[in-house]
Amino acid sequence: MSNQIEVRHPIPPAPIHPLAALITIVLDNFFGVFEIIDPLLLLLSSLIIGVVGAVTTTLIQRYMAKDEWGSSVAKGLAMGVVAGVPFQVVGTAVGVPLLAWAGLHQWVTRPLLPGPTSSDEEGEIVDGEVKEIEE
């Protein structure tokens, strides 16, 4: 039986890689240009941006987040639909919380638990190691 304590991070990792969330926000805000220039381009641009969002998120999830192909494609399709909605609010409303979640997971540290540590050489104290003085 092991005496090790399982340490759990206080904030679980985000389901989407931070870069995929950032790309969704950028693609979502790209619609502002088309809404001003010509509303008829909105349908075509919505389809193109949705496909670009799906493909980039799929590839990011597969190769950077190391997800399996099935979950990468599912997350890519979901974020592609979110990015493809022709309103600037939708992708930002989904992307910003995911990006914040990923940032909090990286920046919030778990408390250090005292545990067994090893030293490289006899007599050398490694960080966090406390040696008892023998009498």
N, C-alpha and C positions, 0 to 999 in steps of 0.2 A: 504494500500500500504506500502511496506517495504522500509526503507531507506538504506538497506544493499547493498553494492557494491559487485558484483560477482567478485571474484579474480581468475584470470586464471594464471596457471603456464606458464612461458615463453617457456618451452620445454615440449611437451606432453610425456606421458609415452611410453616406447618402446612396440612394439606389442608382443615381446617374453620376457619371464622372463630371467634375467641375467644368472641364473644357466643353463638354456637350451642353451643359446648362448655359454656359456663356455664349456658345454659338447660337443656341435657341433664342436668347435675348437679342443678339445682334441681328439675326434673320427676321425676328419679329419687328424690330424697329426699322428694318429696311422697307417695310410697307408704307411708311409715311411719305416717301418719295413718290410712289405710284398713286397714292390717294390724291396727292396734290396735282400731279402732271395730268393723268387721264384715268378716270374711274373705269373705263372699259378695259384697260390693261390689268385691272385688279384680278380678274379670273385667271388669266394666263400666269401672272406673276405669283398668284397664290399656289397654283399647281407646281410651278418651278421651285419656289422656295420650300414648299412642303417636301418635294423629292430631295432637294439638296440637304434639308435638315434631317431627313430620314437616313440618307446615305452617310452623312458625316457622323451622326450620332451612332449609327451601327458600327462604323469602322473604329470610332473612338472607344466604344464599349468593348469591342472585340480585342483590339490591339493595345490599348492603354489601360483599360480597367480589367483586362484578362477575363471577361465574361465568355460563356459558351456562345456559339452562333445563335442558338434559339432565343436566348434571353437578349442578346445584342440586337437581333432583328426586331424583337417585340418592343424593346425600349426605343429603337430607332424609329419604328412606325408611330409609336405614341408621341415622341417628340417632334416628328415630322408633321403630324396632324396639328399639334399645338402651334408649331411655327407657321404652318400653312393657313391657319385661320386668318382671314383678312382684316383683323383688328389688331392694333398695336398693343392692346392691353393683355391679351391672352398669353402670349409667349413670355411676356415680362412677368405676369402674375404667377406663372409656373416656374420660370427659370430663376428668378431672384430667390425664392425660398429654397430651391434646391442648391443653388450656389452658396447661400448662407449656411445651409445645413452641412455641406461639405467643408466649408471653412471652419465652422464650429467643431466639427469632428477632428480637424487637424490641429486646431489651436487649444482646445480644452484638454488639459493633461489630467491623467488619472493620478490619484495620490500614490506616493511611493510606499510600498509595503516592505517591511523588513523581511529579509529572506536570506537563505544561504548564498554566499558569494564565494568565489575562489580567488586565490592570489597566484600570481605568476611565479614568484619566488618565495621561499620561506622567509618570514620576517617582514615582507613588504605588505602594506595595507592598501587594498584596492578600494575605490570609492564605495562608501556605504558599509564597509566591513568593519566590524568592531571585534578586537581581540581581547580576550581576558588575560590578565596578568597572573601568571602562575607563581605561587609562593613556595 
